Amino acid sequence: MKRTVTILLTIAAVILVIGGLLMWNARQMGPEKPPEFPDLTFEADDDPFLSEDGAVNPDHNRPMFSGIRNVSAAEIRRLFPDVQGQPLLIEFKSKFCLDCKRMAPHLEALLPEFDTVQARILDIKDDARIQAPVFDAFKPAIVPIVVFVNPDGRINNVLYGYHGKDRLAAELQAISRLPALEG
């Protein structure tokens, strides 16, 4: 019995010493730096959700972008010159992402139905070097992200995370019905 108590007290003392060393080490490293976030300020002419005077456009009830950088229509047309005048779907995904894997069959089934919509499915690891200008422009922070682009090059909507077939179909329907604007 006496031996068991001695062993338990020794273990407790070792745990206290290790805990103290860890706390001392944390203090020596100084305060933790806050994470750096991308600049998410937008100009009214670049943001489809802002009116000319910079106020939130009441016609759009979607939240502001948080997982990607807002990209202007001119920049999208420059990045994807082969799809000008056509609706475009851009998906940022990862082969290790479970939500991406769950959503892939829905997109595979829907895209043939919406043959006017051009699709660019980009893997954040495999395609980042090949498609560097696209990744530099959008700066995707999470996956999956699906960007729905109007025929005139403006972003119509952005979906973050997993979405089912019905939601994806509704977004594809919305951009496939919109005519291209001159300009």
N, C-alpha and C positions, 0 to 999 in steps of 0.2 A: 504494500500500500504506500509506504513511505517512498519507495523507488518510483512509483507511478506519479506521485505528486511532484517529485523532483524533475522527472522527465517533462511533465506538463508545464511546470514553471520555466524550465529551460527553453521549451518551444515558444512560450509566450514572450520570454525575454528576447529571443532571436527575432520574432515577428516585430516587436517594438523597435528593435535596433534597425531592422531593414526598413520599416515604415519611416523612421526618423531620417535615415539616409536618403530615402526617396524624396521626402519633403525638403531636406536641405539642398539636394541636387536641383529640385524644381525652383527654389529661390535663387540659386546661383545662376540659373539660365535667364532670369529676368522675366518680365511680363510677356505673355504670348502676344504676338503681333496679330491684329485683326486681319481676316482674309481680304485680299484685294478683289474688288468686283469691277467688271467692265463698266465703262461710262455708258449709262443708259439715257442720256439726255438726247432729245430729238428736236429737230427743226420742224416747223409746221408744214413746210413743203415736202418733207421727206416722210412724214408720218400720216398714213391713211386715216388714223383715228383722231387727228387734230384738224380743226378748221383753220382757215387762213390767218385768223388772229391768234392762234396758238391755244385756243380753248378746246376742250374735249368736244368732238363732234357728236351731237346727240343722236345722230343716225347710226352710230356704232356703239353697241353695248358690250363689246368684247373687252377683256382686260388688256392692259398694255403688255408688251413683250417682256418676258423675264428670262427666258432660257436661251435667247438668241439676240444678236444685235439687229436693230431695225435697218433694213437695207432699202434704198430708194429704188424706184422703178427703173431709172436710168442705169443704176448699177446692176440690177437683175438682167436687164437687156444686154448689158456688156458681158456679164458672166455666162449667159446662155443665149448667144446670138442665133443658134439654130432653132430656137423655139419662139421667136418673136411672132406676136399675133396669135399665139395659141395658149390655152391654159396650161399651167405647169404645176406639178406636185414635186416637192423636194422633201425627201425623208432622210433625216440624220439618224443613223442606227448603229448598233454594235452587235457583232455576232455572239457576244457574251451576255447580252441584255435579254432577260426573260420576257419583258413586255414587248420588245422588238420582235422576238420569236413568236409571241402570241398574236401579234398584229399582222405579221407577214402573210399568212394565208388569206386574210381579209383583203389586203391590197392586191394580192395575186389574183383573187377572184373578181375584184371590182374593176381593175384597170382595163381588161379587155372590153368591158361594157362601156367604158368611157374612152373610146378610141381617139377622141380629139384631144384628150389630156395627155401631155407629155410627162413622163415620170423620170426622176433622177433619184435613185436610191443610193445613198452614200454612207459607207461604213467609216466610222470615225478613226479606225485604226488603219484599215487597208487602203482607203481612198484619200486620206488626209494629205499625203504627199503629192499624189497625182492631181488632185483637185484642190491644191493649196489656195488658189484665189477665192474659191467658193467658201472654204473653211475660214479664211482670213476675213472675208466679208461678213459672214453670219456669226462666227465665233460661237458655235453651239456649246452650251454649258452642261446640258443634260441630254439623255436619250431615252426614249425616242422623241423626236420632234418632227412633225409633219407640217410643212409650209405649203399653203395653197395660194397660188399666184394667178391673178386675173390675166386675160389675154393682153392687156395693155402693160403688164409688167408690175403692177402694184400688188402688194400682199393683201389678199382677201381675208385670210384667217391663219392662225397657227394653233396646232394641237400639241399639247405636251403630254407625255405618258401614253399609256394604253387607251385605245378607243375601239369600240366594237364596229362591226360591219355597217350597221345602220348610220352611225354618226359619220363614218368615213364616206359612205355613199351620199349623204346629204351635202357634205362639203364638196365632193366631186361634182355633184349636180349643180351646186351654186356657181362654181367657176366655169363649168362647161356651158352654162346658159348665157354667161355674160359676153356681150360683143366686145371686140377689140376697139379701143378708142384711138382716134388719129392723134398723132402728136409725137 
